[in-house]
Amino acid sequence: MDFILSNTLLSMCADLGLEEEAERLFELIKQMENTKLDSWSYTALLNIYGSGGKVDKAMELFGEMLRLVVVSNVMGKIKPDDRFCGCLLSVVSYCADREDANEVPTCLEQSNPKLVSFIGLLEEEETSFETIKEEFEAILNEASRPFCNCLIDICRNRNSNERARELHYLGIVYGLYPGLHNKTSDEWTLNVRSLSVGVAYTAFEEWMGTLSKGLQREEALPELFSAIDRCRNSQVCPRTR
C-alpha cells in the first residue's frame, strides 16, 4: 500500500467516523517501511477523535504529533496546513480542561498566529463586534468555513453564546453558509446537514428568533417549517392555526 492510498483510506475512515478501523490503519502505516505519517495522516485521526469527543485520545495523539513536528524541522513531513489547523481547532472545541486546550494554540501559533490572536479576542468580553468583524475579515481564506465552525463550537462550549451568534452572523454575511435558509410563501427550511453541532444549535436558535419576531410583528407565515439535520433527516412541522 503506497503513501497516497493509505492517506486516502484514512480520510475515508474520518469521513465515516470509523474510529477502530482508522486506528488499525494508522498503526499499520507506522510499521510500513516505505510509508511515513504526515499532516494528513494525523489530521484524519484527530478529526475522528475531535468529532467523537475523545479528548484524551486526541491530546495523546497531539502530543505524539508535536514530537514529530520537532523532527519534521529536518524531515519536512509534518506541516500544519489549513486543514490541519482546522482539525486542531476542533480538538480545542472539545477540551473541557482549559490547560489542555491551551496546548493546541501553542502549536497553531507557529503556522497561523492571526488565528490564535483571534481566539484570544473572542474570549475578551470588552472586544467589540466591530473589532471581531475586522479581525474575522483578516483570517478569511479557502478554509474559512471549517475555521468558523470550530470557532463557533469553541464559543458555545465556553458558554460565550453571544460571540457564537456574532460569528454565525458574520459567516452568513461572508457567504460561508449558502443554502442554510430557504424561504418560500409555503415553507421555511433550515438546512444544518453540513454544520458542526455548535453551529447547528446557533443556527436553530437564530431561526427560532426570526420566527418569534415574525409572530410579534404579525407577519404572514408559511404553512410548513422544516429542518434538515446532520443525519440528513427532515423534520416537518405544520403551522398551528
MODELLER restraints for C-alpha pairs under 7 A, 6 or more apart:
rsr = mdl.restraints
at = mdl.atoms
rsr.add(forms.Gaussian(group=physical.xy_distance, feature=features.Distance(at['CA:2:A'], at['CA:35:A']), mean=6.56, stdev=0.5))
rsr.add(forms.Gaussian(group=physical.xy_distance, feature=features.Distance(at['CA:3:A'], at['CA:35:A']), mean=5.36, stdev=0.5))
rsr.add(forms.Gaussian(group=physical.xy_distance, feature=features.Distance(at['CA:7:A'], at['CA:40:A']), mean=6.65, stdev=0.5))
rsr.add(forms.Gaussian(group=physical.xy_distance, feature=features.Distance(at['CA:7:A'], at['CA:41:A']), mean=5.82, stdev=0.5))
rsr.add(forms.Gaussian(group=physical.xy_distance, feature=features.Distance(at['CA:10:A'], at['CA:22:A']), mean=5.81, stdev=0.5))
rsr.add(forms.Gaussian(group=physical.xy_distance, feature=features.Distance(at['CA:10:A'], at['CA:41:A']), mean=6.76, stdev=0.5))
rsr.add(forms.Gaussian(group=physical.xy_distance, feature=features.Distance(at['CA:10:A'], at['CA:44:A']), mean=6.00, stdev=0.5))
rsr.add(forms.Gaussian(group=physical.xy_distance, feature=features.Distance(at['CA:11:A'], at['CA:44:A']), mean=5.33, stdev=0.5))
rsr.add(forms.Gaussian(group=physical.xy_distance, feature=features.Distance(at['CA:13:A'], at['CA:21:A']), mean=6.94, stdev=0.5))
rsr.add(forms.Gaussian(group=physical.xy_distance, feature=features.Distance(at['CA:13:A'], at['CA:22:A']), mean=5.64, stdev=0.5))
rsr.add(forms.Gaussian(group=physical.xy_distance, feature=features.Distance(at['CA:14:A'], at['CA:44:A']), mean=5.39, stdev=0.5))
rsr.add(forms.Gaussian(group=physical.xy_distance, feature=features.Distance(at['CA:14:A'], at['CA:45:A']), mean=6.53, stdev=0.5))
rsr.add(forms.Gaussian(group=physical.xy_distance, feature=features.Distance(at['CA:14:A'], at['CA:47:A']), mean=6.39, stdev=0.5))
rsr.add(forms.Gaussian(group=physical.xy_distance, feature=features.Distance(at['CA:14:A'], at['CA:48:A']), mean=5.34, stdev=0.5))
rsr.add(forms.Gaussian(group=physical.xy_distance, feature=features.Distance(at['CA:17:A'], at['CA:48:A']), mean=5.81, stdev=0.5))
rsr.add(forms.Gaussian(group=physical.xy_distance, feature=features.Distance(at['CA:19:A'], at['CA:48:A']), mean=6.34, stdev=0.5))
rsr.add(forms.Gaussian(group=physical.xy_distance, feature=features.Distance(at['CA:22:A'], at['CA:45:A']), mean=6.68, stdev=0.5))
rsr.add(forms.Gaussian(group=physical.xy_distance, feature=features.Distance(at['CA:29:A'], at['CA:35:A']), mean=6.29, stdev=0.5))
rsr.add(forms.Gaussian(group=physical.xy_distance, feature=features.Distance(at['CA:29:A'], at['CA:36:A']), mean=6.75, stdev=0.5))
rsr.add(forms.Gaussian(group=physical.xy_distance, feature=features.Distance(at['CA:29:A'], at['CA:37:A']), mean=6.95, stdev=0.5))
rsr.add(forms.Gaussian(group=physical.xy_distance, feature=features.Distance(at['CA:30:A'], at['CA:36:A']), mean=6.64, stdev=0.5))
rsr.add(forms.Gaussian(group=physical.xy_distance, feature=features.Distance(at['CA:30:A'], at['CA:37:A']), mean=6.82, stdev=0.5))
rsr.add(forms.Gaussian(group=physical.xy_distance, feature=features.Distance(at['CA:38:A'], at['CA:77:A']), mean=5.31, stdev=0.5))
rsr.add(forms.Gaussian(group=physical.xy_distance, feature=features.Distance(at['CA:38:A'], at['CA:78:A']), mean=4.88, stdev=0.5))
rsr.add(forms.Gaussian(group=physical.xy_distance, feature=features.Distance(at['CA:39:A'], at['CA:78:A']), mean=4.83, stdev=0.5))
rsr.add(forms.Gaussian(group=physical.xy_distance, feature=features.Distance(at['CA:39:A'], at['CA:79:A']), mean=5.69, stdev=0.5))
rsr.add(forms.Gaussian(group=physical.xy_distance, feature=features.Distance(at['CA:39:A'], at['CA:80:A']), mean=6.56, stdev=0.5))
rsr.add(forms.Gaussian(group=physical.xy_distance, feature=features.Distance(at['CA:39:A'], at['CA:84:A']), mean=6.48, stdev=0.5))
rsr.add(forms.Gaussian(group=physical.xy_distance, feature=features.Distance(at['CA:43:A'], at['CA:84:A']), mean=5.43, stdev=0.5))
rsr.add(forms.Gaussian(group=physical.xy_distance, feature=features.Distance(at['CA:43:A'], at['CA:87:A']), mean=6.11, stdev=0.5))
rsr.add(forms.Gaussian(group=physical.xy_distance, feature=features.Distance(at['CA:46:A'], at['CA:58:A']), mean=5.72, stdev=0.5))
rsr.add(forms.Gaussian(group=physical.xy_distance, feature=features.Distance(at['CA:46:A'], at['CA:87:A']), mean=6.58, stdev=0.5))
rsr.add(forms.Gaussian(group=physical.xy_distance, feature=features.Distance(at['CA:47:A'], at['CA:87:A']), mean=5.72, stdev=0.5))
rsr.add(forms.Gaussian(group=physical.xy_distance, feature=features.Distance(at['CA:49:A'], at['CA:55:A']), mean=6.72, stdev=0.5))
rsr.add(forms.Gaussian(group=physical.xy_distance, feature=features.Distance(at['CA:49:A'], at['CA:57:A']), mean=6.62, stdev=0.5))
rsr.add(forms.Gaussian(group=physical.xy_distance, feature=features.Distance(at['CA:49:A'], at['CA:58:A']), mean=5.49, stdev=0.5))
rsr.add(forms.Gaussian(group=physical.xy_distance, feature=features.Distance(at['CA:50:A'], at['CA:58:A']), mean=6.56, stdev=0.5))
rsr.add(forms.Gaussian(group=physical.xy_distance, feature=features.Distance(at['CA:50:A'], at['CA:90:A']), mean=5.77, stdev=0.5))
rsr.add(forms.Gaussian(group=physical.xy_distance, feature=features.Distance(at['CA:50:A'], at['CA:91:A']), mean=4.96, stdev=0.5))
rsr.add(forms.Gaussian(group=physical.xy_distance, feature=features.Distance(at['CA:50:A'], at['CA:94:A']), mean=6.54, stdev=0.5))
rsr.add(forms.Gaussian(group=physical.xy_distance, feature=features.Distance(at['CA:53:A'], at['CA:94:A']), mean=5.95, stdev=0.5))
rsr.add(forms.Gaussian(group=physical.xy_distance, feature=features.Distance(at['CA:55:A'], at['CA:91:A']), mean=6.94, stdev=0.5))
rsr.add(forms.Gaussian(group=physical.xy_distance, feature=features.Distance(at['CA:55:A'], at['CA:94:A']), mean=6.39, stdev=0.5))
rsr.add(forms.Gaussian(group=physical.xy_distance, feature=features.Distance(at['CA:55:A'], at['CA:95:A']), mean=6.14, stdev=0.5))
rsr.add(forms.Gaussian(group=physical.xy_distance, feature=features.Distance(at['CA:58:A'], at['CA:91:A']), mean=6.80, stdev=0.5))
rsr.add(forms.Gaussian(group=physical.xy_distance, feature=features.Distance(at['CA:69:A'], at['CA:78:A']), mean=5.80, stdev=0.5))
rsr.add(forms.Gaussian(group=physical.xy_distance, feature=features.Distance(at['CA:72:A'], at['CA:78:A']), mean=5.67, stdev=0.5))
rsr.add(forms.Gaussian(group=physical.xy_distance, feature=features.Distance(at['CA:80:A'], at['CA:111:A']), mean=6.32, stdev=0.5))
rsr.add(forms.Gaussian(group=physical.xy_distance, feature=features.Distance(at['CA:82:A'], at['CA:143:A']), mean=6.30, stdev=0.5))
rsr.add(forms.Gaussian(group=physical.xy_distance, feature=features.Distance(at['CA:85:A'], at['CA:108:A']), mean=6.56, stdev=0.5))
rsr.add(forms.Gaussian(group=physical.xy_distance, feature=features.Distance(at['CA:86:A'], at['CA:146:A']), mean=6.17, stdev=0.5))
rsr.add(forms.Gaussian(group=physical.xy_distance, feature=features.Distance(at['CA:86:A'], at['CA:147:A']), mean=5.53, stdev=0.5))
rsr.add(forms.Gaussian(group=physical.xy_distance, feature=features.Distance(at['CA:88:A'], at['CA:104:A']), mean=6.55, stdev=0.5))
rsr.add(forms.Gaussian(group=physical.xy_distance, feature=features.Distance(at['CA:89:A'], at['CA:150:A']), mean=5.79, stdev=0.5))
rsr.add(forms.Gaussian(group=physical.xy_distance, feature=features.Distance(at['CA:90:A'], at['CA:150:A']), mean=5.36, stdev=0.5))
rsr.add(forms.Gaussian(group=physical.xy_distance, feature=features.Distance(at['CA:92:A'], at['CA:101:A']), mean=5.01, stdev=0.5))
rsr.add(forms.Gaussian(group=physical.xy_distance, feature=features.Distance(at['CA:92:A'], at['CA:104:A']), mean=6.79, stdev=0.5))
rsr.add(forms.Gaussian(group=physical.xy_distance, feature=features.Distance(at['CA:92:A'], at['CA:154:A']), mean=6.91, stdev=0.5))
rsr.add(forms.Gaussian(group=physical.xy_distance, feature=features.Distance(at['CA:93:A'], at['CA:150:A']), mean=6.46, stdev=0.5))
rsr.add(forms.Gaussian(group=physical.xy_distance, feature=features.Distance(at['CA:93:A'], at['CA:153:A']), mean=5.60, stdev=0.5))
rsr.add(forms.Gaussian(group=physical.xy_distance, feature=features.Distance(at['CA:93:A'], at['CA:154:A']), mean=4.28, stdev=0.5))
rsr.add(forms.Gaussian(group=physical.xy_distance, feature=features.Distance(at['CA:93:A'], at['CA:157:A']), mean=6.63, stdev=0.5))
rsr.add(forms.Gaussian(group=physical.xy_distance, feature=features.Distance(at['CA:95:A'], at['CA:101:A']), mean=5.43, stdev=0.5))
rsr.add(forms.Gaussian(group=physical.xy_distance, feature=features.Distance(at['CA:105:A'], at['CA:116:A']), mean=5.99, stdev=0.5))
rsr.add(forms.Gaussian(group=physical.xy_distance, feature=features.Distance(at['CA:108:A'], at['CA:116:A']), mean=6.75, stdev=0.5))
rsr.add(forms.Gaussian(group=physical.xy_distance, feature=features.Distance(at['CA:109:A'], at['CA:116:A']), mean=6.10, stdev=0.5))
rsr.add(forms.Gaussian(group=physical.xy_distance, feature=features.Distance(at['CA:114:A'], at['CA:139:A']), mean=6.83, stdev=0.5))
rsr.add(forms.Gaussian(group=physical.xy_distance, feature=features.Distance(at['CA:115:A'], at['CA:139:A']), mean=6.69, stdev=0.5))
rsr.add(forms.Gaussian(group=physical.xy_distance, feature=features.Distance(at['CA:118:A'], at['CA:135:A']), mean=6.75, stdev=0.5))
rsr.add(forms.Gaussian(group=physical.xy_distance, feature=features.Distance(at['CA:121:A'], at['CA:127:A']), mean=6.26, stdev=0.5))
rsr.add(forms.Gaussian(group=physical.xy_distance, feature=features.Distance(at['CA:122:A'], at['CA:163:A']), mean=6.84, stdev=0.5))
rsr.add(forms.Gaussian(group=physical.xy_distance, feature=features.Distance(at['CA:145:A'], at['CA:176:A']), mean=5.49, stdev=0.5))
rsr.add(forms.Gaussian(group=physical.xy_distance, feature=features.Distance(at['CA:148:A'], at['CA:171:A']), mean=6.99, stdev=0.5))
rsr.add(forms.Gaussian(group=physical.xy_distance, feature=features.Distance(at['CA:149:A'], at['CA:196:A']), mean=6.05, stdev=0.5))
rsr.add(forms.Gaussian(group=physical.xy_distance, feature=features.Distance(at['CA:149:A'], at['CA:199:A']), mean=6.09, stdev=0.5))
rsr.add(forms.Gaussian(group=physical.xy_distance, feature=features.Distance(at['CA:152:A'], at['CA:164:A']), mean=4.81, stdev=0.5))
rsr.add(forms.Gaussian(group=physical.xy_distance, feature=features.Distance(at['CA:152:A'], at['CA:167:A']), mean=6.47, stdev=0.5))
rsr.add(forms.Gaussian(group=physical.xy_distance, feature=features.Distance(at['CA:152:A'], at['CA:198:A']), mean=6.21, stdev=0.5))
rsr.add(forms.Gaussian(group=physical.xy_distance, feature=features.Distance(at['CA:152:A'], at['CA:199:A']), mean=6.11, stdev=0.5))
rsr.add(forms.Gaussian(group=physical.xy_distance, feature=features.Distance(at['CA:153:A'], at['CA:198:A']), mean=4.58, stdev=0.5))
rsr.add(forms.Gaussian(group=physical.xy_distance, feature=features.Distance(at['CA:153:A'], at['CA:199:A']), mean=6.59, stdev=0.5))
rsr.add(forms.Gaussian(group=physical.xy_distance, feature=features.Distance(at['CA:155:A'], at['CA:161:A']), mean=6.23, stdev=0.5))
rsr.add(forms.Gaussian(group=physical.xy_distance, feature=features.Distance(at['CA:155:A'], at['CA:163:A']), mean=6.35, stdev=0.5))
rsr.add(forms.Gaussian(group=physical.xy_distance, feature=features.Distance(at['CA:155:A'], at['CA:164:A']), mean=5.44, stdev=0.5))
rsr.add(forms.Gaussian(group=physical.xy_distance, feature=features.Distance(at['CA:156:A'], at['CA:164:A']), mean=6.20, stdev=0.5))
rsr.add(forms.Gaussian(group=physical.xy_distance, feature=features.Distance(at['CA:156:A'], at['CA:198:A']), mean=6.07, stdev=0.5))
rsr.add(forms.Gaussian(group=physical.xy_distance, feature=features.Distance(at['CA:165:A'], at['CA:202:A']), mean=6.36, stdev=0.5))
rsr.add(forms.Gaussian(group=physical.xy_distance, feature=features.Distance(at['CA:171:A'], at['CA:177:A']), mean=6.41, stdev=0.5))
rsr.add(forms.Gaussian(group=physical.xy_distance, feature=features.Distance(at['CA:179:A'], at['CA:191:A']), mean=6.95, stdev=0.5))
rsr.add(forms.Gaussian(group=physical.xy_distance, feature=features.Distance(at['CA:180:A'], at['CA:190:A']), mean=5.75, stdev=0.5))
rsr.add(forms.Gaussian(group=physical.xy_distance, feature=features.Distance(at['CA:180:A'], at['CA:191:A']), mean=5.00, stdev=0.5))
rsr.add(forms.Gaussian(group=physical.xy_distance, feature=features.Distance(at['CA:180:A'], at['CA:192:A']), mean=6.61, stdev=0.5))
rsr.add(forms.Gaussian(group=physical.xy_distance, feature=features.Distance(at['CA:181:A'], at['CA:189:A']), mean=5.73, stdev=0.5))
rsr.add(forms.Gaussian(group=physical.xy_distance, feature=features.Distance(at['CA:181:A'], at['CA:190:A']), mean=4.93, stdev=0.5))
rsr.add(forms.Gaussian(group=physical.xy_distance, feature=features.Distance(at['CA:181:A'], at['CA:191:A']), mean=6.46, stdev=0.5))
rsr.add(forms.Gaussian(group=physical.xy_distance, feature=features.Distance(at['CA:182:A'], at['CA:188:A']), mean=5.83, stdev=0.5))
rsr.add(forms.Gaussian(group=physical.xy_distance, feature=features.Distance(at['CA:182:A'], at['CA:189:A']), mean=5.07, stdev=0.5))
rsr.add(forms.Gaussian(group=physical.xy_distance, feature=features.Distance(at['CA:182:A'], at['CA:190:A']), mean=6.71, stdev=0.5))
rsr.add(forms.Gaussian(group=physical.xy_distance, feature=features.Distance(at['CA:183:A'], at['CA:189:A']), mean=6.37, stdev=0.5))
rsr.add(forms.Gaussian(group=physical.xy_distance, feature=features.Distance(at['CA:185:A'], at['CA:222:A']), mean=5.38, stdev=0.5))
rsr.add(forms.Gaussian(group=physical.xy_distance, feature=features.Distance(at['CA:186:A'], at['CA:222:A']), mean=4.52, stdev=0.5))
rsr.add(forms.Gaussian(group=physical.xy_distance, feature=features.Distance(at['CA:186:A'], at['CA:223:A']), mean=5.45, stdev=0.5))
rsr.add(forms.Gaussian(group=physical.xy_distance, feature=features.Distance(at['CA:186:A'], at['CA:224:A']), mean=6.37, stdev=0.5))
rsr.add(forms.Gaussian(group=physical.xy_distance, feature=features.Distance(at['CA:187:A'], at['CA:222:A']), mean=5.09, stdev=0.5))
rsr.add(forms.Gaussian(group=physical.xy_distance, feature=features.Distance(at['CA:187:A'], at['CA:223:A']), mean=6.10, stdev=0.5))
rsr.add(forms.Gaussian(group=physical.xy_distance, feature=features.Distance(at['CA:187:A'], at['CA:224:A']), mean=4.66, stdev=0.5))
rsr.add(forms.Gaussian(group=physical.xy_distance, feature=features.Distance(at['CA:187:A'], at['CA:225:A']), mean=5.64, stdev=0.5))
rsr.add(forms.Gaussian(group=physical.xy_distance, feature=features.Distance(at['CA:188:A'], at['CA:222:A']), mean=6.74, stdev=0.5))
rsr.add(forms.Gaussian(group=physical.xy_distance, feature=features.Distance(at['CA:188:A'], at['CA:224:A']), mean=6.49, stdev=0.5))
rsr.add(forms.Gaussian(group=physical.xy_distance, feature=features.Distance(at['CA:188:A'], at['CA:225:A']), mean=4.92, stdev=0.5))
rsr.add(forms.Gaussian(group=physical.xy_distance, feature=features.Distance(at['CA:188:A'], at['CA:226:A']), mean=6.34, stdev=0.5))
rsr.add(forms.Gaussian(group=physical.xy_distance, feature=features.Distance(at['CA:189:A'], at['CA:225:A']), mean=5.97, stdev=0.5))
rsr.add(forms.Gaussian(group=physical.xy_distance, feature=features.Distance(at['CA:189:A'], at['CA:226:A']), mean=4.81, stdev=0.5))
rsr.add(forms.Gaussian(group=physical.xy_distance, feature=features.Distance(at['CA:189:A'], at['CA:227:A']), mean=5.63, stdev=0.5))
rsr.add(forms.Gaussian(group=physical.xy_distance, feature=features.Distance(at['CA:190:A'], at['CA:226:A']), mean=6.37, stdev=0.5))
rsr.add(forms.Gaussian(group=physical.xy_distance, feature=features.Distance(at['CA:190:A'], at['CA:227:A']), mean=4.65, stdev=0.5))
rsr.add(forms.Gaussian(group=physical.xy_distance, feature=features.Distance(at['CA:190:A'], at['CA:228:A']), mean=6.29, stdev=0.5))
rsr.add(forms.Gaussian(group=physical.xy_distance, feature=features.Distance(at['CA:191:A'], at['CA:227:A']), mean=5.76, stdev=0.5))
rsr.add(forms.Gaussian(group=physical.xy_distance, feature=features.Distance(at['CA:191:A'], at['CA:228:A']), mean=4.71, stdev=0.5))
rsr.add(forms.Gaussian(group=physical.xy_distance, feature=features.Distance(at['CA:191:A'], at['CA:229:A']), mean=6.59, stdev=0.5))
rsr.add(forms.Gaussian(group=physical.xy_distance, feature=features.Distance(at['CA:192:A'], at['CA:200:A']), mean=5.50, stdev=0.5))
rsr.add(forms.Gaussian(group=physical.xy_distance, feature=features.Distance(at['CA:192:A'], at['CA:228:A']), mean=5.95, stdev=0.5))
rsr.add(forms.Gaussian(group=physical.xy_distance, feature=features.Distance(at['CA:192:A'], at['CA:229:A']), mean=5.27, stdev=0.5))
rsr.add(forms.Gaussian(group=physical.xy_distance, feature=features.Distance(at['CA:192:A'], at['CA:230:A']), mean=5.97, stdev=0.5))
rsr.add(forms.Gaussian(group=physical.xy_distance, feature=features.Distance(at['CA:193:A'], at['CA:228:A']), mean=6.01, stdev=0.5))
rsr.add(forms.Gaussian(group=physical.xy_distance, feature=features.Distance(at['CA:193:A'], at['CA:229:A']), mean=4.92, stdev=0.5))
rsr.add(forms.Gaussian(group=physical.xy_distance, feature=features.Distance(at['CA:193:A'], at['CA:230:A']), mean=3.93, stdev=0.5))
rsr.add(forms.Gaussian(group=physical.xy_distance, feature=features.Distance(at['CA:193:A'], at['CA:231:A']), mean=6.68, stdev=0.5))
rsr.add(forms.Gaussian(group=physical.xy_distance, feature=features.Distance(at['CA:193:A'], at['CA:232:A']), mean=5.89, stdev=0.5))
rsr.add(forms.Gaussian(group=physical.xy_distance, feature=features.Distance(at['CA:194:A'], at['CA:230:A']), mean=6.23, stdev=0.5))
rsr.add(forms.Gaussian(group=physical.xy_distance, feature=features.Distance(at['CA:195:A'], at['CA:230:A']), mean=6.97, stdev=0.5))
rsr.add(forms.Gaussian(group=physical.xy_distance, feature=features.Distance(at['CA:223:A'], at['CA:238:A']), mean=5.82, stdev=0.5))
rsr.add(forms.Gaussian(group=physical.xy_distance, feature=features.Distance(at['CA:223:A'], at['CA:239:A']), mean=5.18, stdev=0.5))
rsr.add(forms.Gaussian(group=physical.xy_distance, feature=features.Distance(at['CA:224:A'], at['CA:236:A']), mean=6.78, stdev=0.5))
rsr.add(forms.Gaussian(group=physical.xy_distance, feature=features.Distance(at['CA:224:A'], at['CA:237:A']), mean=5.84, stdev=0.5))
rsr.add(forms.Gaussian(group=physical.xy_distance, feature=features.Distance(at['CA:224:A'], at['CA:238:A']), mean=4.51, stdev=0.5))
rsr.add(forms.Gaussian(group=physical.xy_distance, feature=features.Distance(at['CA:224:A'], at['CA:239:A']), mean=5.74, stdev=0.5))
rsr.add(forms.Gaussian(group=physical.xy_distance, feature=features.Distance(at['CA:225:A'], at['CA:236:A']), mean=5.80, stdev=0.5))
rsr.add(forms.Gaussian(group=physical.xy_distance, feature=features.Distance(at['CA:225:A'], at['CA:237:A']), mean=5.18, stdev=0.5))
rsr.add(forms.Gaussian(group=physical.xy_distance, feature=features.Distance(at['CA:225:A'], at['CA:238:A']), mean=6.27, stdev=0.5))
rsr.add(forms.Gaussian(group=physical.xy_distance, feature=features.Distance(at['CA:226:A'], at['CA:234:A']), mean=6.61, stdev=0.5))
rsr.add(forms.Gaussian(group=physical.xy_distance, feature=features.Distance(at['CA:226:A'], at['CA:235:A']), mean=5.36, stdev=0.5))
rsr.add(forms.Gaussian(group=physical.xy_distance, feature=features.Distance(at['CA:226:A'], at['CA:236:A']), mean=4.25, stdev=0.5))
rsr.add(forms.Gaussian(group=physical.xy_distance, feature=features.Distance(at['CA:226:A'], at['CA:237:A']), mean=6.06, stdev=0.5))
rsr.add(forms.Gaussian(group=physical.xy_distance, feature=features.Distance(at['CA:227:A'], at['CA:234:A']), mean=5.60, stdev=0.5))
rsr.add(forms.Gaussian(group=physical.xy_distance, feature=features.Distance(at['CA:227:A'], at['CA:235:A']), mean=5.24, stdev=0.5))
rsr.add(forms.Gaussian(group=physical.xy_distance, feature=features.Distance(at['CA:227:A'], at['CA:236:A']), mean=6.66, stdev=0.5))
rsr.add(forms.Gaussian(group=physical.xy_distance, feature=features.Distance(at['CA:228:A'], at['CA:234:A']), mean=4.39, stdev=0.5))
rsr.add(forms.Gaussian(group=physical.xy_distance, feature=features.Distance(at['CA:228:A'], at['CA:235:A']), mean=6.44, stdev=0.5))
